[in-house]
């Protein structure tokens, strides 16, 4: 049978289907029906309105949802008329509707009127809408009339008569039309007059909560991540979720089944084939089969793929809801549901035709300046040389403006022999891997690319040689050879004409890469003034700077430089902003974030905000991969442990920092910092000595010099107090506490005087007093009793006593025996003059040991 749709081409239907008046679905109790609360609310609000249009493709649960709503609300006056198979038969249309209306005819007179009305079905069907409306007004006002499968009513007379019925029904009566596509009614006018309520795919689509209810009802025992994956793969398509649940019941490995789920899967493929693809005219089937190699299309691309003049075809497919939709906010762009796309692709059996289609798509995308999509299809077509040229031209732009992971995954799928024989592909993979801060397998790629590049002439050779040099500099940086990196980047010509002549895209942004790397190398080597100039140039904000990884890296290093200078607020602002932008790019653990995390650790330690320091330190551990930043990370850890009085852990970290600095080619000033911190830890107090570089740093240096003067007991007390006041004024807005805490014992009395005198910065002085620990020597409690100092290991045990852990758990954490912990515990009690754990904790807090 072929049904001629009044609004479009012929749509075939399975001849084996027997049509008639189906049993009222509201009287049935389907298994596993999911209550759709949000849809129910829309339907509740629509009761009494003239028309509710529920429009969505096959399998979105239109009938089930409306039936379950009617059943849940227990409406007594409900008419459910099935339009399935009506076609152009106007008489058959009204026979079905009148028969269904009989469900609410409860008197003999009302049934007699309906019987008489049936006669008009053959004689004058155009009179029935008005007569039926009068019948509802007299015998069943405020009824709900459901027209199921409305899309199967074809022919303009039948469609027009149904519209007349909707308009003629008495106030309070609601028609709920269930259809796969919009009927040719003046819906735009109905919207304007507010007589139409619409429920479409957006409302019917299952979300995570709906899917979880559906799957839980089938006792499939899958977790939330698997539910999310199913919702993503089906895009909330109800039938897809139900059919997937059937497959899950028999799956040996549910996780693998979900991971591999596609439109080729048995149950889903069968449904899509029968209910969607097979119902289409053969010309439409051929069109979809030709264009299915592409995820998102426009008529021009479809034409390039051999689809002919396709503008009207796309319009019809989208209008008829055949799992083809116009992309939101992209007029003229269309997409096919991914499960139907899978099915269509599975039907392409000719490999030559498939390659030809991908080749055509690659050519079209390249001509439209969409190189990423062009690469995808070029690789699928096995066009290795064309793919290599795309990668060699665009690799820097691709890896600078988005996470390089996608390019790594894409190029690692290339057969090894092609990867190593096409230098553009080898160079692309090497750059993408290097951008992640790793070096695995890069040397093989570089060697292969250099050998092949020697056989190339002209601009392509110069471009590849330039890229190979960048990779070489990047590897040296990852290995810690910063002097060689700086020398190499300084030798690269920064002239824009030279860079643009290489044929690379985004050559203006490439200059930022070069300048940013120069500034970063200068920073870590210790050439701070030059570093600031270059980093500020590379980090300057413009349209590119919002998303470029090298630009964000420059800002991260600039934040670290600001922290070194003691500009804590500016360092925090720059670092947090940089990390936020990296998170938007899903690169929060990228090597480019490392300096920002280290800056935030330093800021938190300087402010004595040790919880924040610990949090940022954990983030830094995931991003730091270079030798020099690794040493700084371990130094920060030692300083944090020292601030917490975890002396043994601090000593261990300090020793490791020194060892790392000696093994790798780490700049001398970082080696000196690691050695100084180790000395501080071993001496049990922070060194008051400052390196020449530190003394020259603006805020940090000024505060340090002022506090040195304040702590100098050889000076007059008034002079010491003036120096302290100046230091407090400089530090208070920054929350800069560490320099004061490092000199705590020497400043304690002067700070107490500021508190007692209610000086301008008295609250900050009181905050410092509360934080200054007793670092060494004998201690005196509030009762005047002298307390002997605790050893480093005893301090470790004391800190663990603060936790609810048992003695055995403390021994495990400290890697010592239970008896050793008990020995230290007894010694702690004896020195503090207490008899138990609770008293020891109280006494330690009184003495500011913890």
SVG drawing of the C-alpha trace seen along z (x, -y; Angstrom):
<svg xmlns="http://www.w3.org/2000/svg" viewBox="-32 -55 106 69">
<polyline fill="none" stroke="black" stroke-width="0.4" points="0.0,0.0 1.3,-3.5 -0.2,-6.4 -0.1,-9.8 0.7,-12.4 -1.0,-15.7 2.0,-17.6 4.8,-15.5 5.9,-12.5 4.6,-9.0 5.6,-7.1 5.3,-3.3 3.8,-1.4 4.0,2.3 1.0,4.0 0.9,6.7 -0.3,4.4 -4.0,4.9 -5.6,1.6 -8.8,1.0 -9.8,-0.4 -7.1,0.6 -8.0,1.2 -7.8,-2.0 -4.2,-2.3 -5.4,-4.1 -6.9,-0.9 -3.7,1.1 -0.8,1.3 2.4,1.4 5.4,2.9 8.1,0.5 6.4,-2.8 8.4,-5.7 6.3,-8.5 7.3,-11.7 6.6,-14.3 7.7,-17.3 5.5,-16.2 2.6,-15.5 2.8,-19.1 2.5,-20.4 -0.4,-18.2 -2.1,-19.2 -1.8,-22.8 -3.2,-22.1 -6.5,-20.5 -9.3,-22.7 -7.2,-24.2 -8.4,-23.4 -5.3,-21.5 -2.2,-19.8 0.2,-18.7 2.6,-15.9 5.1,-15.6 8.2,-13.5 9.8,-10.8 9.0,-7.1 9.9,-5.6 9.9,-8.8 7.1,-7.4 4.3,-9.7 1.4,-7.3 2.8,-5.6 3.4,-9.0 0.0,-10.4 -1.7,-7.1 0.1,-6.9 -0.8,-10.5 -4.5,-9.8 -4.3,-6.7 -2.5,-8.5 -5.1,-11.4 -8.0,-9.0 -9.9,-11.2 -13.4,-9.8 -14.2,-11.3 -11.4,-10.1 -11.7,-9.2 -8.7,-7.4 -9.0,-7.2 -6.3,-5.3 -5.6,-6.9 -3.2,-4.1 -3.7,-3.1 -6.4,-5.7 -4.6,-7.1 -6.8,-9.1 -10.0,-7.2 -12.2,-10.0 -15.0,-7.6 -12.7,-5.2 -11.4,-8.2 -14.8,-9.1 -15.8,-5.5 -12.8,-5.1 -13.4,-8.4 -17.1,-7.8 -16.5,-4.2 -13.9,-5.6 -16.3,-8.3 -18.7,-5.5 -16.4,-4.9 -18.0,-8.0 -21.6,-7.5 -23.3,-6.4 -27.0,-6.8 -29.1,-5.2 -29.9,-8.5 -26.3,-9.5 -25.4,-6.1 -28.4,-6.5 -27.1,-9.8 -23.7,-8.3 -25.2,-5.5 -27.1,-8.0 -23.9,-10.0 -22.2,-6.9 -24.6,-7.2 -23.1,-10.6 -19.7,-9.0 -20.5,-7.7 -23.0,-10.4 -21.6,-13.7 -18.5,-13.3 -17.9,-17.1 -20.9,-17.5 -19.6,-15.2 -17.2,-17.6 -20.0,-20.0 -22.4,-17.2 -19.7,-15.5 -18.9,-18.8 -22.6,-19.3 -22.7,-15.8 -19.8,-16.5 -21.4,-19.8 -24.6,-17.9 -23.4,-14.5 -19.7,-14.7 -18.4,-18.3 -14.8,-18.8 -13.7,-15.5 -10.1,-14.7 -10.0,-13.4 -6.7,-11.7 -6.0,-11.3 -3.1,-8.7 -0.9,-8.3 -2.3,-11.5 0.5,-11.5 -1.1,-8.5 -4.1,-10.6 -3.4,-11.7 -5.2,-13.7 -6.3,-17.3 -10.1,-16.7 -9.4,-14.4 -6.8,-16.8 -9.1,-19.8 -12.1,-18.0 -10.0,-17.1 -9.0,-20.7 -12.6,-21.7 -13.4,-19.3 -10.7,-20.8 -12.1,-24.3 -15.8,-23.3 -15.5,-21.3 -17.1,-23.1 -15.0,-25.1 -13.3,-22.8 -12.8,-19.9 -9.2,-19.2 -7.8,-17.4 -4.4,-15.7 -2.9,-14.9 0.0,-12.4 2.0,-12.5 5.4,-12.0 5.3,-15.2 3.3,-18.4 -0.1,-18.3 -0.6,-20.9 -2.6,-23.1 -2.1,-26.8 0.0,-26.2 1.6,-29.6 -1.8,-31.2 -2.7,-28.8 0.5,-29.8 -0.3,-33.4 -3.8,-33.0 -2.5,-30.8 -4.9,-27.9 -2.0,-25.5 0.2,-23.6 3.2,-21.8 5.2,-18.8 8.2,-17.9 11.4,-16.0 13.0,-18.3 10.2,-17.5 9.9,-13.8 13.6,-13.1 14.7,-11.0 17.2,-12.6 19.5,-10.8 16.9,-10.5 14.2,-9.1 16.7,-6.6 17.8,-5.5 14.2,-4.8 13.6,-2.8 16.8,-0.7 16.4,-0.2 12.9,1.2 14.6,3.9 17.1,4.7 20.1,4.4 22.5,3.4 24.4,0.8 26.0,-2.3 25.4,-6.0 28.2,-6.3 26.7,-3.6 23.3,-5.3 24.9,-8.6 26.6,-6.8 23.3,-5.2 21.5,-8.6 24.4,-10.2 24.4,-7.4 20.6,-7.4 20.2,-11.1 17.3,-10.3 15.4,-8.3 13.0,-6.2 12.8,-3.3 16.6,-3.2 16.9,-3.0 14.3,-0.3 15.8,1.8 19.3,1.3 17.9,2.6 16.8,5.8 20.3,6.3 21.8,5.7 19.8,8.5 21.6,11.0 25.0,9.3 27.9,11.1 29.7,7.8 27.3,4.9 30.0,2.3 31.4,3.4 27.9,3.7 27.2,0.1 30.6,-1.1 30.0,0.6 26.3,-0.2 25.4,-1.6 22.6,-1.7 24.0,1.5 23.0,3.4 20.3,6.0 17.2,4.7 17.9,1.1 18.9,1.7 15.7,3.8 13.5,1.0 15.2,-1.7 15.0,0.3 11.3,1.2 9.9,-2.0 12.1,-4.6 14.3,-3.7 12.0,-1.2 9.0,-3.7 10.9,-6.2 10.7,-6.5 13.6,-4.8 15.0,-8.2 15.2,-9.3 16.9,-6.0 19.5,-6.5 20.1,-10.1 20.7,-9.2 23.0,-6.4 25.1,-8.8 25.5,-11.5 25.9,-9.3 29.7,-9.5 29.3,-13.0 27.9,-13.9 26.6,-17.3 25.6,-18.5 24.4,-21.4 22.8,-21.1 26.1,-22.1 28.1,-19.4 25.3,-16.8 25.6,-17.8 29.4,-17.3 28.7,-13.8 26.5,-13.0 23.2,-13.8 22.1,-16.1 20.0,-19.2 19.1,-18.5 17.7,-21.7 14.1,-20.5 15.0,-17.0 16.6,-18.2 13.5,-20.4 11.2,-17.5 13.2,-15.1 13.4,-17.5 9.7,-18.4 8.6,-14.7 10.8,-14.0 12.7,-11.1 15.5,-11.4 17.0,-14.3 16.9,-17.7 18.1,-21.2 21.0,-22.1 20.0,-24.6 21.3,-28.1 22.8,-26.9 20.1,-27.5 20.7,-25.3 22.8,-22.8 21.3,-19.3 22.3,-16.3 21.1,-12.7 20.5,-10.9 23.8,-9.0 22.0,-5.7 20.4,-6.0 23.8,-7.2 25.4,-4.0 22.8,-1.9 23.2,-3.8 27.0,-3.4 26.7,0.3 24.8,0.7 27.8,-0.6 29.4,2.6 31.6,1.2 34.9,0.0 35.7,-1.9 32.4,-3.8 33.2,-4.6 36.6,-5.9 35.3,-8.0 32.7,-9.6 35.3,-10.4 37.6,-11.9 34.8,-14.1 34.0,-15.2 37.7,-16.0 37.9,-18.1 34.8,-20.0 35.9,-20.7 39.3,-21.8 37.8,-24.2 35.6,-25.6 38.7,-26.2 37.6,-23.5 40.9,-21.6 40.1,-19.5 37.0,-17.9 39.0,-17.6 41.7,-15.6 39.1,-13.3 37.8,-12.3 41.1,-12.4 42.5,-9.8 39.3,-7.7 39.9,-7.8 43.5,-6.6 44.8,-9.9 48.0,-9.9 49.9,-12.6 46.9,-15.0 46.5,-14.2 50.2,-14.9 50.0,-18.3 46.9,-19.2 48.7,-18.3 52.0,-19.9 50.2,-23.2 47.8,-23.3 49.4,-21.4 50.5,-24.4 47.1,-26.1 45.4,-22.8 47.6,-22.1 47.7,-25.7 44.0,-26.4 42.6,-23.2 43.8,-20.2 46.2,-18.1 44.6,-14.8 42.3,-14.6 45.2,-15.0 47.2,-12.3 44.2,-9.9 43.6,-10.7 47.2,-10.2 47.8,-7.1 45.1,-5.4 47.2,-5.9 49.0,-2.7 52.6,-2.9 54.2,-2.5 52.3,-5.6 52.9,-7.6 56.7,-7.2 56.9,-7.7 55.0,-10.9 56.9,-13.6 53.8,-15.8 52.1,-13.1 55.1,-12.2 55.8,-15.8 52.1,-16.4 52.1,-13.5 55.4,-14.5 54.3,-18.1 51.0,-16.9 52.7,-14.5 55.3,-17.1 52.5,-19.6 51.3,-17.2 54.7,-17.3 55.7,-13.8 58.5,-12.4 57.5,-8.8 58.2,-7.7 59.0,-11.2 62.6,-10.5 61.5,-7.8 59.0,-10.2 61.7,-13.0 64.2,-10.7 61.8,-9.4 60.6,-12.9 64.1,-14.3 65.1,-11.5 62.1,-12.2 62.3,-16.0 65.7,-15.8 64.0,-14.5 61.6,-17.5 62.3,-20.9 60.9,-24.4 58.6,-25.9 57.3,-22.6 60.8,-21.6 61.4,-24.9 58.2,-24.5 59.0,-21.0 62.5,-22.0 61.1,-24.8 58.6,-22.5 61.3,-19.9 63.4,-22.7 60.5,-23.6 60.1,-20.0 63.8,-19.8 63.6,-22.9 60.5,-21.5 62.2,-18.2 65.2,-20.1 62.8,-22.0 61.2,-18.8 64.6,-17.5 65.6,-20.6 68.2,-22.0 66.9,-25.6 70.1,-27.3 69.9,-25.3 66.2,-26.1 66.7,-29.8 69.6,-29.9 67.6,-27.9 64.5,-30.1 66.6,-33.3 68.1,-32.1 64.7,-31.7 63.7,-34.6 60.7,-36.4 60.0,-38.5 56.4,-38.2 57.2,-38.1 59.5,-35.2 57.0,-33.3 54.1,-33.9 56.3,-32.7 56.5,-29.2 52.9,-28.5 51.8,-27.8 48.3,-28.9 48.0,-31.3 51.6,-32.5 50.9,-35.6 50.1,-33.3 53.2,-31.3 55.2,-34.4 53.6,-34.4 54.7,-30.8 58.3,-31.8 58.3,-34.9 56.5,-33.0 59.1,-30.3 61.9,-32.8 60.3,-34.5 59.6,-31.2 63.2,-30.1 64.5,-33.4 62.2,-33.2 63.5,-29.8 67.1,-30.6 66.8,-33.8 66.8,-36.6 63.8,-38.1 63.6,-41.5 63.8,-40.1 61.4,-37.4 58.8,-39.9 59.0,-41.8 58.7,-38.7 56.0,-37.1 53.9,-40.2 54.1,-40.4 53.2,-36.8 50.3,-37.0 48.7,-40.1 45.0,-39.6 43.4,-39.6 41.0,-37.3 43.6,-34.5 44.7,-34.8 41.4,-33.6 42.0,-30.0 45.6,-29.6 47.6,-27.1 50.9,-28.9 49.4,-32.2 47.9,-30.7 51.3,-29.2 52.8,-32.6 50.2,-34.0 50.9,-31.1 54.6,-31.8 53.9,-35.5 51.8,-34.7 54.7,-32.7 57.0,-35.8 54.5,-38.0 54.5,-35.6 58.3,-35.7 58.2,-39.5 55.7,-39.3 52.7,-40.6 50.5,-38.0 47.1,-39.4 48.2,-39.9 49.8,-36.5 46.6,-34.9 44.4,-36.8 46.5,-35.8 46.9,-32.2 43.3,-31.5 42.1,-33.2 44.5,-31.1 43.5,-27.9 39.8,-28.7 40.4,-29.2 42.4,-26.0 39.5,-24.2 37.2,-25.5 39.5,-23.9 39.6,-20.7 43.3,-21.2 43.5,-21.8 46.2,-19.2 48.2,-20.3 51.9,-21.1 51.0,-24.7 49.2,-25.0 52.1,-24.0 53.5,-27.5 50.0,-28.8 49.6,-26.0 53.1,-26.6 52.3,-30.3 49.1,-29.6 50.9,-27.2 53.5,-29.9 50.8,-32.5 49.0,-30.2 52.2,-29.4 53.0,-33.1 49.6,-33.8 49.8,-30.9 46.7,-29.4 48.0,-25.9 44.8,-24.1 44.7,-26.0 48.4,-25.3 47.8,-21.6 44.9,-21.7 46.9,-23.6 49.9,-21.3 47.8,-18.3 46.7,-20.0 50.3,-20.9 51.4,-17.3 49.2,-16.4 50.6,-19.1 54.3,-19.4 56.5,-17.4 59.7,-19.5 62.8,-19.0 63.0,-22.6 59.3,-22.8 59.5,-19.4 62.2,-20.7 60.2,-23.8 57.2,-21.6 59.1,-19.5 60.6,-22.6 57.0,-23.9 56.1,-20.6 59.0,-20.9 58.0,-24.4 54.4,-23.4 55.4,-20.5 57.6,-22.9 54.8,-25.3 52.7,-22.4 55.6,-21.4 55.7,-18.0 59.5,-18.1 60.4,-14.6 58.2,-14.9 59.7,-18.4 63.2,-17.0 62.5,-14.1 61.0,-16.5 63.9,-18.9 66.5,-16.1 64.6,-14.9 64.5,-18.5 68.3,-18.7 68.8,-15.3 66.6,-16.1 68.3,-19.5 71.7,-17.7 70.6,-14.9 68.9,-17.1 70.2,-20.2 68.4,-22.6 69.3,-26.3 71.7,-27.3 69.3,-29.6 66.8,-26.8 69.6,-24.5 70.5,-27.2 66.8,-27.6 66.5,-23.8 69.8,-23.8 68.6,-26.8 65.3,-25.1 67.0,-21.9 69.2,-24.0 66.1,-25.7 64.4,-22.3 67.5,-20.8 68.0,-23.8 64.4,-23.7 63.7,-27.3 63.4,-29.4 66.6,-31.1 66.5,-34.9 69.1,-35.1 67.9,-36.2 69.6,-35.5 70.6,-38.4 67.7,-37.7 65.2,-37.6 66.5,-40.9 66.0,-42.6 62.3,-41.5 60.0,-44.4 57.5,-43.7 59.1,-40.5 62.5,-42.2 61.1,-45.4 59.2,-43.5 62.2,-41.3 64.5,-44.2 62.0,-46.0 61.5,-42.9 65.3,-42.3 65.5,-45.8 62.6,-45.2 64.2,-42.0 67.6,-43.6 67.9,-44.0 70.9,-46.3 68.7,-49.0 66.6,-51.4 63.2,-50.0 61.4,-52.9 63.3,-52.4 62.4,-48.7 58.8,-49.5 58.7,-51.9 60.2,-49.3 57.6,-46.8 54.8,-49.3 56.0,-49.8 56.2,-46.1 52.7,-45.6 51.3,-48.3 53.0,-46.7 51.8,-43.2 48.3,-43.6 46.3,-44.0 48.3,-41.1 47.8,-38.8 51.6,-38.3 52.3,-36.4 55.3,-34.1 58.1,-36.7 56.6,-37.6 56.2,-34.0 59.8,-33.2 61.0,-35.8 58.2,-35.1 60.2,-34.9 62.1,-38.1 58.9,-40.0 56.5,-38.6 56.9,-41.4 56.7,-44.2 53.6,-42.6 52.0,-42.3 52.6,-46.0 50.7,-46.9 47.8,-44.8 47.8,-46.3 48.1,-49.9 45.2,-49.3 47.5,-50.3 46.3,-50.8 47.3,-47.3 46.6,-45.7 44.1,-43.1 46.7,-41.8 49.4,-41.8 47.0,-39.8 46.4,-37.3 50.2,-36.9 50.6,-36.4 48.0,-33.6 50.0,-31.9 53.6,-32.2 54.7,-28.8 57.4,-27.9 60.1,-26.7 63.0,-25.7 64.5,-25.8 62.6,-25.4 59.0,-26.4 57.0,-27.9 53.4,-27.1 50.6,-29.3 51.3,-28.0 54.9,-29.1 56.3,-25.5 59.3,-25.0 58.7,-22.3 61.6,-20.5 61.5,-20.7 60.3,-17.8 62.4,-16.0 61.5,-16.0 60.0,-12.5 58.1,-13.3 56.6,-16.3 55.5,-13.9 53.8,-11.6 52.2,-14.6 50.6,-15.8 49.3,-12.3 47.8,-12.2 45.5,-15.0 43.7,-12.5 41.4,-9.8 43.8,-7.1 45.0,-4.3 48.6,-3.6 48.8,-0.9 47.5,-3.4 50.0,-6.0 52.8,-3.5 51.7,-2.5 51.5,-6.1 55.0,-6.9 56.5,-3.6 57.7,-2.7 56.8,0.0 54.0,-0.2 56.5,0.1 58.4,-2.9 55.2,-5.0 54.4,-4.1 58.0,-5.0 57.6,-8.5 54.1,-8.8 55.4,-8.2 58.2,-10.8 55.8,-13.4 53.6,-12.9 56.5,-13.2 57.9,-16.4 54.5,-18.0 53.7,-17.0 50.4,-15.2 48.9,-11.8 47.0,-11.1 46.3,-11.8 43.6,-14.4 45.7,-16.3 48.7,-16.2 46.6,-17.7 45.4,-20.5 48.8,-21.2 50.3,-21.3 47.8,-23.8 48.5,-25.9 52.2,-25.9 51.3,-26.5 53.1,-23.4 50.1,-22.5"/>
</svg>
